[in-house]
Amino acid sequence: MSVPTANLAAFKLPAVANEPMKSYAAGSVERAGLEAALKELRAQAPLDIPCIVNGKEVRTGIVEKQVMPHEHKTVLCNYHNADEALVAQAIDGALAAKQDWENTPFNDRAAIFLKAADLASTKY
């Protein structure tokens, strides 16, 4: 599918395909990667997770604990909850960025989402 853009060029969207299913079977590369990631997280725990508002880390002091879903006695992280004022700041920031985002050409917005999808399916 080609989409005309304001600069008189054509932007071609890539074909849509589902990610491959992984089995995580004993002895597989996927299982080894998962076990290594869990070991690394366990070594770093408990992590301190701030709120991110308008690109800045905010530690509110309103802290909750998140345990590992398969090991409830191990705290994976302490995360900061947003209060009403912080939520209002986030909304104000989103509204301030709205016009810039709407003025960003389609192909640039699509590239941002495609890059995010690529990172989510590989690195993150």
C-alpha positions, 0 to 999 in steps of 0.5 A: 500500500502506497500512501501519498505524502505532502512532499510528493513522494510515496511511502510504502508500508511494509507487509504485515506479518505475525511474529513467529511463535516460540516454544521455550522448550527445554534446551532451546535458545529461547529458554536459555535467553529467558533464564538468563534474563530472569537471572539478571533481573533477580540480581538487580532486584528490587528495581526502582521504577519512576513515573515518566512524565513529559520525558522526565523521571518522577519519584513520587514517594507513593511506592508500591511493590511488584513481586515476581509472578512465579515467585511471590516472595521475591520483590522484582521492583518498587514502582512510584504511583502518580498522584492527581497532580502528576496525572494532570501534568502528563495530560497537559504535556500530551495536549501540548505535544498534540499539535506537533504530532498532528503536523508530523508527516504520516511517513514520519509517524509511521516510521516511529511506530514501526521502529517501536514495533521492531524494538518490542519484537526484538530488543525489548 
